[in-house]
Amino acid sequence: MKLTHYRFYIAAFVLLLFYVFGFRGMCNPAERDWFVSKTPLNLVLTTGLFLWANKDYRPRFLVVCALIWVLCFFVEVAGVTTRVIFGNYDYGRSLGVQWLQVPLLIGANWLVLVLSTAGMVQHLRMPVWARWALAAALMVALDWVIEPIAMQLDFWQWENGIVPLQNYIAWYVVAFAMQALLHLAKPRLETTLCIFIYLIQLLFFAGLHWGL
């Protein structure tokens, strides 16, 4: 898919500003609470700019994106309610409005990760199932970086502050399934945009390991 240059540069510039200033604010104890409270805005902005810059507005693709959002939300609802999927955890208030004890925007976080990792591996010469497996592994790798920071910022909390191995196994299974679902839409993903979105989140949370 040909990159629509001006859309990519606008999206990249806006997101870079948000993530750089967000990083600076979260590393400052005096400003941290205010910046953390803007996390829902960041999720909406990241998702919206990704879809806008990627410029794939086919109904099939948009329906599958909406389905991924909804399915992942209800997987999280089942996880929080039953404690048997990811482990024993509860969401804090930093991710915005909740329904059934789960932030409505958590599906957006899943969607952006599914799309960005799928775009990163889409041109690799390997069987399609192997690309799904690699994309799912990239998603789990980012979650591994995020988990300790998420607890400090009250995104969610784990029992006794320990992230169980079960969480990463379940993440991988769900991520693999979502990659397979996305494939049904024959997505037209811009690789450069996908790499940028993934790396800016990875660097942001990795930096917070030293900044908080």
C-alpha positions as YAML, in Angstrom:
chain: A
units: angstrom
residues:
- id: 1
  name: MET
  ca: [0.00, 0.00, 0.00]
- id: 2
  name: LYS
  ca: [1.40, 3.38, -0.99]
- id: 3
  name: LEU
  ca: [2.07, 5.71, 1.90]
- id: 4
  name: THR
  ca: [-0.01, 8.90, 1.94]
- id: 5
  name: HIS
  ca: [2.92, 11.01, 3.01]
- id: 6
  name: TYR
  ca: [1.24, 14.07, 4.44]
- id: 7
  name: ARG
  ca: [-1.09, 12.00, 6.60]
- id: 8
  name: PHE
  ca: [1.79, 9.96, 7.98]
- id: 9
  name: TYR
  ca: [3.88, 13.03, 8.81]
- id: 10
  name: ILE
  ca: [0.96, 14.83, 10.46]
- id: 11
  name: ALA
  ca: [0.05, 11.77, 12.53]
- id: 12
  name: ALA
  ca: [3.69, 11.10, 13.44]
- id: 13
  name: PHE
  ca: [4.29, 14.73, 14.45]
- id: 14
  name: VAL
  ca: [1.17, 14.96, 16.62]
- id: 15
  name: LEU
  ca: [1.81, 11.62, 18.31]
- id: 16
  name: LEU
  ca: [5.46, 12.45, 18.89]
- id: 17
  name: LEU
  ca: [4.44, 15.67, 20.64]
- id: 18
  name: PHE
  ca: [1.92, 13.85, 22.82]
- id: 19
  name: TYR
  ca: [4.27, 11.05, 23.79]
- id: 20
  name: VAL
  ca: [7.27, 13.32, 24.42]
- id: 21
  name: PHE
  ca: [5.30, 15.77, 26.57]
- id: 22
  name: GLY
  ca: [3.45, 12.89, 28.23]
- id: 23
  name: PHE
  ca: [6.75, 11.24, 29.09]
- id: 24
  name: ARG
  ca: [8.12, 14.47, 30.55]
- id: 25
  name: GLY
  ca: [4.94, 15.06, 32.56]
- id: 26
  name: MET
  ca: [4.73, 11.53, 33.94]
- id: 27
  name: CYS
  ca: [8.36, 11.70, 35.04]
- id: 28
  name: ASN
  ca: [7.58, 14.85, 37.04]
- id: 29
  name: PRO
  ca: [5.85, 13.93, 40.34]
- id: 30
  name: ALA
  ca: [4.20, 17.35, 40.50]
- id: 31
  name: GLU
  ca: [2.51, 16.88, 37.12]
- id: 32
  name: ARG
  ca: [2.13, 13.10, 36.96]
- id: 33
  name: ASP
  ca: [-1.48, 12.83, 38.10]
- id: 34
  name: TRP
  ca: [-2.65, 15.36, 35.50]
- id: 35
  name: PHE
  ca: [-0.83, 13.64, 32.66]
- id: 36
  name: VAL
  ca: [-1.97, 10.17, 33.74]
- id: 37
  name: SER
  ca: [-5.56, 11.43, 33.72]
- id: 38
  name: LYS
  ca: [-5.12, 12.27, 30.02]
- id: 39
  name: THR
  ca: [-4.32, 8.64, 29.11]
- id: 40
  name: PRO
  ca: [-7.82, 8.07, 27.64]
- id: 41
  name: LEU
  ca: [-7.25, 11.03, 25.32]
- id: 42
  name: ASN
  ca: [-3.95, 9.51, 24.25]
- id: 43
  name: LEU
  ca: [-5.63, 6.19, 23.44]
- id: 44
  name: VAL
  ca: [-8.33, 7.89, 21.37]
- id: 45
  name: LEU
  ca: [-5.77, 10.05, 19.58]
- id: 46
  name: THR
  ca: [-3.44, 7.13, 18.81]
- id: 47
  name: THR
  ca: [-6.27, 4.98, 17.46]
- id: 48
  name: GLY
  ca: [-7.86, 7.77, 15.46]
- id: 49
  name: LEU
  ca: [-4.63, 9.01, 13.90]
- id: 50
  name: PHE
  ca: [-3.55, 5.47, 13.06]
- id: 51
  name: LEU
  ca: [-6.78, 4.74, 11.19]
- id: 52
  name: TRP
  ca: [-6.76, 8.17, 9.51]
- id: 53
  name: ALA
  ca: [-3.16, 7.97, 8.34]
- id: 54
  name: ASN
  ca: [-3.49, 4.34, 7.24]
- id: 55
  name: LYS
  ca: [-6.39, 5.36, 4.98]
- id: 56
  name: ASP
  ca: [-8.13, 2.01, 4.65]
- id: 57
  name: TYR
  ca: [-11.82, 2.82, 4.90]
- id: 58
  name: ARG
  ca: [-13.25, -0.33, 3.33]
- id: 59
  name: PRO
  ca: [-16.37, -1.48, 5.22]
- id: 60
  name: ARG
  ca: [-14.97, -5.01, 5.70]
- id: 61
  name: PHE
  ca: [-11.80, -3.67, 7.31]
- id: 62
  name: LEU
  ca: [-13.66, -1.24, 9.57]
- id: 63
  name: VAL
  ca: [-16.14, -3.91, 10.65]
- id: 64
  name: VAL
  ca: [-13.31, -6.29, 11.57]
- id: 65
  name: CYS
  ca: [-11.56, -3.47, 13.49]
- id: 66
  name: ALA
  ca: [-14.77, -2.81, 15.43]
- id: 67
  name: LEU
  ca: [-15.15, -6.54, 16.07]
- id: 68
  name: ILE
  ca: [-11.60, -6.80, 17.43]
- id: 69
  name: TRP
  ca: [-12.29, -3.83, 19.75]
- id: 70
  name: VAL
  ca: [-15.53, -5.40, 21.06]
- id: 71
  name: LEU
  ca: [-14.20, -8.95, 21.39]
- id: 72
  name: CYS
  ca: [-11.09, -7.84, 23.25]
- id: 73
  name: PHE
  ca: [-13.19, -5.70, 25.57]
- id: 74
  name: PHE
  ca: [-15.35, -8.68, 26.50]
- id: 75
  name: VAL
  ca: [-12.31, -10.94, 26.88]
- id: 76
  name: GLU
  ca: [-11.11, -8.40, 29.46]
- id: 77
  name: VAL
  ca: [-14.54, -8.40, 31.11]
- id: 78
  name: ALA
  ca: [-14.36, -12.19, 31.37]
- id: 79
  name: GLY
  ca: [-10.82, -11.91, 32.68]
- id: 80
  name: VAL
  ca: [-11.70, -9.46, 35.44]
- id: 81
  name: THR
  ca: [-14.88, -11.31, 36.36]
- id: 82
  name: THR
  ca: [-13.65, -14.90, 36.42]
- id: 83
  name: ARG
  ca: [-9.91, -14.41, 37.21]
- id: 84
  name: VAL
  ca: [-9.21, -17.54, 35.14]
- id: 85
  name: ILE
  ca: [-8.00, -16.02, 31.85]
- id: 86
  name: PHE
  ca: [-5.20, -13.58, 32.66]
- id: 87
  name: GLY
  ca: [-5.03, -14.03, 36.42]
- id: 88
  name: ASN
  ca: [-6.21, -11.96, 39.38]
- id: 89
  name: TYR
  ca: [-6.26, -8.27, 38.42]
- id: 90
  name: ASP
  ca: [-8.47, -5.20, 38.57]
- id: 91
  name: TYR
  ca: [-8.52, -2.01, 36.54]
- id: 92
  name: GLY
  ca: [-7.78, 1.35, 38.12]
- id: 93
  name: ARG
  ca: [-9.33, 4.66, 37.10]
- id: 94
  name: SER
  ca: [-6.54, 5.97, 34.87]
- id: 95
  name: LEU
  ca: [-7.94, 4.51, 31.63]
- id: 96
  name: GLY
  ca: [-11.23, 6.35, 31.79]
- id: 97
  name: VAL
  ca: [-14.91, 5.39, 31.81]
- id: 98
  name: GLN
  ca: [-15.60, 1.77, 32.73]
- id: 99
  name: TRP
  ca: [-18.40, -0.66, 32.01]
- id: 100
  name: LEU
  ca: [-18.53, -4.05, 33.71]
- id: 101
  name: GLN
  ca: [-15.37, -3.05, 35.62]
- id: 102
  name: VAL
  ca: [-13.35, -2.64, 32.39]
- id: 103
  name: PRO
  ca: [-12.37, 0.63, 30.65]
- id: 104
  name: LEU
  ca: [-14.29, 1.05, 27.40]
- id: 105
  name: LEU
  ca: [-11.08, 2.13, 25.68]
- id: 106
  name: ILE
  ca: [-9.14, -1.03, 26.48]
- id: 107
  name: GLY
  ca: [-10.39, -2.42, 23.19]
- id: 108
  name: ALA
  ca: [-8.68, 0.48, 21.42]
- id: 109
  name: ASN
  ca: [-5.38, -0.49, 22.99]
- id: 110
  name: TRP
  ca: [-5.79, -4.06, 21.73]
- id: 111
  name: LEU
  ca: [-6.82, -2.86, 18.27]
- id: 112
  name: VAL
  ca: [-3.82, -0.58, 17.80]
- id: 113
  name: LEU
  ca: [-1.46, -3.36, 18.88]
- id: 114
  name: VAL
  ca: [-3.09, -5.91, 16.58]
- id: 115
  name: LEU
  ca: [-2.94, -3.54, 13.60]
- id: 116
  name: SER
  ca: [0.58, -2.26, 14.17]
- id: 117
  name: THR
  ca: [2.14, -5.69, 14.72]
- id: 118
  name: ALA
  ca: [0.28, -7.15, 11.74]
- id: 119
  name: GLY
  ca: [1.65, -4.38, 9.57]
- id: 120
  name: MET
  ca: [5.18, -4.96, 10.83]
- id: 121
  name: VAL
  ca: [5.26, -8.60, 9.73]
- id: 122
  name: GLN
  ca: [2.98, -8.54, 6.68]
- id: 123
  name: HIS
  ca: [5.75, -8.64, 4.07]
- id: 124
  name: LEU
  ca: [7.91, -11.31, 5.69]
- id: 125
  name: ARG
  ca: [8.44, -14.44, 3.62]
- id: 126
  name: MET
  ca: [6.86, -17.05, 5.90]
- id: 127
  name: PRO
  ca: [3.57, -18.95, 6.19]
- id: 128
  name: VAL
  ca: [0.65, -16.80, 7.21]
- id: 129
  name: TRP
  ca: [0.25, -18.63, 10.52]
- id: 130
  name: ALA
  ca: [3.91, -17.88, 11.30]
- id: 131
  name: ARG
  ca: [3.29, -14.18, 10.72]
- id: 132
  name: TRP
  ca: [0.36, -14.34, 13.13]
- id: 133
  name: ALA
  ca: [2.59, -16.07, 15.67]
- id: 134
  name: LEU
  ca: [5.34, -13.46, 15.30]
- id: 135
  name: ALA
  ca: [2.89, -10.56, 15.51]
- id: 136
  name: ALA
  ca: [1.37, -12.08, 18.66]
- id: 137
  name: ALA
  ca: [4.86, -12.41, 20.16]
- id: 138
  name: LEU
  ca: [5.51, -8.72, 19.44]
- id: 139
  name: MET
  ca: [2.28, -7.85, 21.24]
- id: 140
  name: VAL
  ca: [3.28, -9.89, 24.29]
- id: 141
  name: ALA
  ca: [6.74, -8.30, 24.28]
- id: 142
  name: LEU
  ca: [5.20, -4.83, 24.49]
- id: 143
  name: ASP
  ca: [2.82, -5.96, 27.24]
- id: 144
  name: TRP
  ca: [5.82, -7.30, 29.17]
- id: 145
  name: VAL
  ca: [7.38, -3.82, 29.04]
- id: 146
  name: ILE
  ca: [4.12, -2.10, 29.99]
- id: 147
  name: GLU
  ca: [3.01, -4.28, 32.92]
- id: 148
  name: PRO
  ca: [5.24, -2.87, 35.73]
- id: 149
  name: ILE
  ca: [4.57, 0.72, 34.64]
- id: 150
  name: ALA
  ca: [0.82, 0.08, 34.38]
- id: 151
  name: MET
  ca: [0.68, -0.79, 38.06]
- id: 152
  name: GLN
  ca: [2.60, 2.34, 39.04]
- id: 153
  name: LEU
  ca: [0.23, 4.52, 37.00]
- id: 154
  name: ASP
  ca: [-2.90, 2.71, 38.26]
- id: 155
  name: PHE
  ca: [-3.92, 1.43, 34.83]
- id: 156
  name: TRP
  ca: [-4.53, -1.91, 36.52]
- id: 157
  name: GLN
  ca: [-3.32, -3.79, 39.59]
- id: 158
  name: TRP
  ca: [-2.28, -7.41, 40.04]
- id: 159
  name: GLU
  ca: [-2.77, -9.44, 43.19]
- id: 160
  name: ASN
  ca: [0.29, -8.94, 45.41]
- id: 161
  name: GLY
  ca: [1.81, -6.79, 42.67]
- id: 162
  name: ILE
  ca: [3.00, -9.87, 40.76]
- id: 163
  name: VAL
  ca: [2.26, -10.37, 37.05]
- id: 164
  name: PRO
  ca: [1.62, -14.11, 36.57]
- id: 165
  name: LEU
  ca: [3.01, -16.10, 33.64]
- id: 166
  name: GLN
  ca: [-0.61, -16.97, 32.93]
- id: 167
  name: ASN
  ca: [-1.16, -13.38, 31.80]
- id: 168
  name: TYR
  ca: [1.44, -13.59, 29.05]
- id: 169
  name: ILE
  ca: [0.23, -16.99, 27.87]
- id: 170
  name: ALA
  ca: [-3.35, -15.73, 27.67]
- id: 171
  name: TRP
  ca: [-2.19, -12.55, 25.94]
- id: 172
  name: TYR
  ca: [-0.44, -14.64, 23.32]
- id: 173
  name: VAL
  ca: [-3.48, -16.84, 22.68]
- id: 174
  name: VAL
  ca: [-5.84, -13.87, 22.38]
- id: 175
  name: ALA
  ca: [-3.34, -11.92, 20.25]
- id: 176
  name: PHE
  ca: [-2.90, -14.87, 17.87]
- id: 177
  name: ALA
  ca: [-6.68, -15.22, 17.52]
- id: 178
  name: MET
  ca: [-7.05, -11.49, 16.78]
- id: 179
  name: GLN
  ca: [-4.31, -11.67, 14.14]
- id: 180
  name: ALA
  ca: [-6.21, -14.50, 12.46]
- id: 181
  name: LEU
  ca: [-9.44, -12.49, 12.63]
- id: 182
  name: LEU
  ca: [-7.77, -9.41, 11.15]
- id: 183
  name: HIS
  ca: [-6.52, -11.54, 8.24]
- id: 184
  name: LEU
  ca: [-10.14, -12.06, 7.16]
- id: 185
  name: ALA
  ca: [-10.30, -8.35, 6.30]
- id: 186
  name: LYS
  ca: [-7.27, -8.55, 3.99]
- id: 187
  name: PRO
  ca: [-5.93, -5.41, 5.71]
- id: 188
  name: ARG
  ca: [-4.07, -2.76, 3.74]
- id: 189
  name: LEU
  ca: [-1.59, -1.64, 6.34]
- id: 190
  name: GLU
  ca: [1.21, 0.88, 5.88]
- id: 191
  name: THR
  ca: [4.33, -0.75, 7.30]
- id: 192
  name: THR
  ca: [6.14, 2.51, 8.12]
- id: 193
  name: LEU
  ca: [3.18, 3.77, 10.11]
- id: 194
  name: CYS
  ca: [2.84, 0.45, 11.95]
- id: 195
  name: ILE
  ca: [6.50, 0.40, 12.93]
- id: 196
  name: PHE
  ca: [6.31, 4.00, 14.14]
- id: 197
  name: ILE
  ca: [3.22, 3.36, 16.30]
- id: 198
  name: TYR
  ca: [4.74, 0.26, 17.86]
- id: 199
  name: LEU
  ca: [8.16, 1.79, 18.51]
- id: 200
  name: ILE
  ca: [6.86, 5.04, 20.00]
- id: 201
  name: GLN
  ca: [4.84, 3.05, 22.55]
- id: 202
  name: LEU
  ca: [7.73, 0.70, 23.26]
- id: 203
  name: LEU
  ca: [10.17, 3.58, 23.82]
- id: 204
  name: PHE
  ca: [7.65, 5.51, 25.90]
- id: 205
  name: PHE
  ca: [7.03, 2.70, 28.39]
- id: 206
  name: ALA
  ca: [10.62, 1.49, 28.38]
- id: 207
  name: GLY
  ca: [11.72, 5.04, 29.22]
- id: 208
  name: LEU
  ca: [9.27, 5.18, 32.11]
- id: 209
  name: HIS
  ca: [11.11, 2.26, 33.73]
- id: 210
  name: TRP
  ca: [13.93, 4.73, 34.39]
- id: 211
  name: GLY
  ca: [11.89, 7.92, 34.61]
- id: 212
  name: LEU
  ca: [9.38, 7.04, 37.34]
...
